[in-house]
Amino acid sequence: MQQILDYIFLDNSLRDYLWVAGVILLVLILKKYLSRYLARLLFHLMKKALKDIDRTSFSDLILKPLQGFLAVLVTLLALDRLRVPSLLNFRVFHVTAQESAESIALVLLIVSFVWLLLRLVEFISIILKARADRTPDHIDNQLVVFFRDFIKVVIIINGFLLVLKFAFHFNISSLITALSIGGAAIALATRESLENLIASFIIFLDRPFTIGDLVKVQTVTGTIEKIGLRSTRIRTDAKTYVTVPNKQMVDSI
């Protein structure tokens, strides 16, 4: 029996192949139960923050990406026990088969992790939206959607950069520099819109006024009808509407 297990095939013993196959098979069988246990544990740790969300909704959102990430992670860790056969040590376009396999493995790992992060962001946005629905001010809901989409874009961009850096060994320094310059140019071109957007965050956090309040902004006096991401709409005593940029609303007394 020992001789059979010590038999070398493609630079690896039969024992190593069986060990790796056993670990992968075990993970594929138990990943559903293991991911449910981790999701349940995470739900209990966040129980106070999740009092408005049932466990089924949490599990449905987190379970599949968590299963995928665990399966990919454990499979790659198990396969690391095996040596790359010398038979596969050939080059395609100046890239060895081993390097190609490692790149594919890293891409799968990063993609599964990014998928898990995106689902977590989606779930956090559901919690914040449930809290925002309790308030009569609709700007809370708009800001939750904005922050959710913004954070998702940041995660996807960082995941793409990680793939370029670790999977394809691309020097991302020049790319980050170019993105920084482009971002600065866009920020300068849309400075006024960004100032109004930042002002809307200040209104959301500080709450100097809410919908229905009677306010006076410079020469305009009226009731707050709507607070948007860019401007605030005021209904004056003359029953007319005045749209005031949020930056002016924040800077005024």
WODABEL-V478808 format. One record per backbone hydrogen bond with DSSP energy under -0.5 kcal/mol. CO is the residue of the C=O (numbers start at 1). NH is the residue of the N-H. Records with the same first field share a line. If there is no record, write none. Layout:
CO: NH ; NH
This chain:
1: 5
2: 6
4: 7
5: 15
7: 9 ; 14
9: 12
12: 9
13: 17
14: 18
15: 19
16: 20
17: 21
18: 22
19: 23
20: 24
21: 25
22: 26
23: 27
24: 28
25: 29
26: 30
27: 31
30: 34
31: 35
32: 36
33: 37
34: 38
35: 39
36: 40
37: 41
38: 42
39: 43
40: 44
41: 45
42: 46
44: 47
46: 50
48: 51
50: 53
54: 58
55: 59
56: 60
57: 61
58: 62
59: 63
62: 66
63: 67
64: 68
65: 69
66: 70
67: 71
68: 72
69: 73
70: 74
71: 75
72: 76
73: 77
74: 78
75: 79
76: 80
78: 81
79: 82
85: 88
86: 89
88: 90
90: 97
92: 95
95: 92
96: 100
97: 101
98: 102
99: 103
100: 104
101: 105
102: 106
103: 107
104: 108
105: 109
106: 110
107: 111
108: 112
109: 113
110: 114
111: 115
112: 116
113: 117
114: 118
115: 119
116: 120
117: 121
118: 122
119: 123
120: 124
121: 125
122: 126
123: 127
124: 128
125: 129
126: 130
127: 131
128: 132
129: 133
131: 134
132: 135
136: 138
137: 140
138: 142
139: 143
140: 144
141: 145
142: 146
143: 147
144: 148
145: 149
146: 150
147: 151
148: 152
149: 153
150: 154
151: 155
152: 156
153: 157
154: 158
155: 159
156: 160
157: 161
158: 162
159: 163
160: 164
161: 165
162: 166 ; 167
163: 167 ; 168
164: 170
170: 172
172: 176
173: 177
174: 178
175: 179
176: 180
177: 181
178: 182
179: 183
180: 184
181: 185
182: 186
183: 187
184: 188
185: 189
186: 190
188: 191
190: 194
191: 195
192: 196
193: 197
194: 198
195: 199
196: 200
197: 201
198: 202
199: 203
200: 204
201: 205
202: 206 ; 207
203: 207
210: 213
213: 215 ; 224
215: 222
216: 218
217: 220
220: 217
221: 237
222: 215
223: 235
224: 212
226: 228 ; 233
230: 246
231: 228
232: 234 ; 244
233: 225 ; 226
234: 236 ; 242
235: 223
236: 239
240: 236
242: 234 ; 244
244: 232
245: 248 ; 249
246: 250
247: 251
248: 252
